[in-house]
Amino acid sequence: MKTILVSIFFCLPLMLAAQTEWEKPTNNTPDNIPVHKVAEEYKYAKYLGDVVPVKDGEVVWDATIENHRSATENYAIMLDFLTNMTKEENQTRESCVTLVSPNEKKIVAHFVEWLVFSDKLLALDRTEMSYAFSCDCYDNKVYVKIFRIRYNYEEDRKGGERFQAETWITDKYALNKKKTKLSKYSGKFRRCTVDRMEQILRNIEEALQ
């Protein structure tokens, strides 16, 4: 017993010395970058990648959605979906289903809706966004396409400004040269458009299942 106590006595200084090596972890965030700025850049990181699809020089969101329904069923579902979509709260009176082909199972629609950037007390920032929509219905699948995206911003202020997606929300115009940050002005158009297009495609996929 005495041998054990003597051993512990002599090891105690070593144990105490070892404990002094513990340190508080340092903050990996550089001191010259505010924490809120780092959080903001992380929040918008998903919009920096290849998120705005360009095909033959035109911004186009499209998708082929597969299911186990007939072409007739898919056509009926999409016609009902698009008709209801024209009546959503964010849509204007110009939104409508423009052409239908029951025999070929094709539908064309035109949408003009409000895309809201921020909605604060006495400070509503939004743009009017228009786009064309087409879909082709087949057995077991539906092909949808969203294209001709345009913006009419602040029309009530000296006529406003008009932009095309191709020269406004693509990487060249909505990102900085290093493609590490969203543009201060056109970045919000890119961010909200991406969110809206993903929402529409997600809603269509749910409706067709």
MOTA-V345492 format. One record per residue. RES is the residue in three letters. PSI is psi in whole degrees, -180 to 180 (none if undefined). Layout:
res: [RES,RES]
psi: [PSI,PSI]
//
This chain:
res: [MET,LYS,THR,ILE,LEU,VAL,SER,ILE,PHE,PHE,CYS,LEU,PRO,LEU,MET,LEU,ALA,ALA,GLN,THR,GLU,TRP,GLU,LYS,PRO,THR,ASN,ASN,THR,PRO,ASP,ASN,ILE,PRO,VAL,HIS,LYS,VAL,ALA,GLU,GLU,TYR,LYS,TYR,ALA,LYS,TYR,LEU,GLY,ASP,VAL,VAL,PRO,VAL,LYS,ASP,GLY,GLU,VAL,VAL,TRP,ASP,ALA,THR,ILE,GLU,ASN,HIS,ARG,SER,ALA,THR,GLU,ASN,TYR,ALA,ILE,MET,LEU,ASP,PHE,LEU,THR,ASN,MET,THR,LYS,GLU,GLU,ASN,GLN,THR,ARG,GLU,SER,CYS,VAL,THR,LEU,VAL,SER,PRO,ASN,GLU,LYS,LYS,ILE,VAL,ALA,HIS,PHE,VAL,GLU,TRP,LEU,VAL,PHE,SER,ASP,LYS,LEU,LEU,ALA,LEU,ASP,ARG,THR,GLU,MET,SER,TYR,ALA,PHE,SER,CYS,ASP,CYS,TYR,ASP,ASN,LYS,VAL,TYR,VAL,LYS,ILE,PHE,ARG,ILE,ARG,TYR,ASN,TYR,GLU,GLU,ASP,ARG,LYS,GLY,GLY,GLU,ARG,PHE,GLN,ALA,GLU,THR,TRP,ILE,THR,ASP,LYS,TYR,ALA,LEU,ASN,LYS,LYS,LYS,THR,LYS,LEU,SER,LYS,TYR,SER,GLY,LYS,PHE,ARG,ARG,CYS,THR,VAL,ASP,ARG,MET,GLU,GLN,ILE,LEU,ARG,ASN,ILE,GLU,GLU,ALA,LEU,GLN]
psi: [-43,-37,-41,-42,-38,-40,-44,-40,-45,-25,-17,-45,-37,-38,-41,-39,-39,-35,-29,-10,-10,137,158,132,143,155,122,-12,126,143,-27,2,114,146,-40,-30,-40,-43,-40,-43,-37,-39,-38,11,-33,-18,1,-22,-161,74,-10,101,131,124,120,40,1,139,120,127,124,164,148,117,120,147,-163,36,161,167,-38,-43,-44,-39,-46,-41,-45,-37,-42,-41,-48,-36,-44,-35,-34,-17,2,159,-34,-5,153,178,-19,-15,129,160,117,-39,143,150,90,-33,-45,-6,47,147,138,135,159,129,138,111,165,126,112,125,-46,146,92,170,119,21,81,118,115,168,154,120,131,151,156,150,133,151,144,124,133,175,126,6,159,133,125,150,132,124,-178,52,126,156,140,102,129,52,-28,-3,96,41,-14,-166,144,135,152,144,-37,-30,27,-43,1,169,-41,-33,-24,-1,158,176,-34,-5,38,-10,153,145,143,-33,-58,-12,-37,-31,-44,-49,-49,-31,-45,-46,-43,-45,-41,-37,-44,-48,-37,-41,-38,-44,-42,-39,-32,-13,none]
//
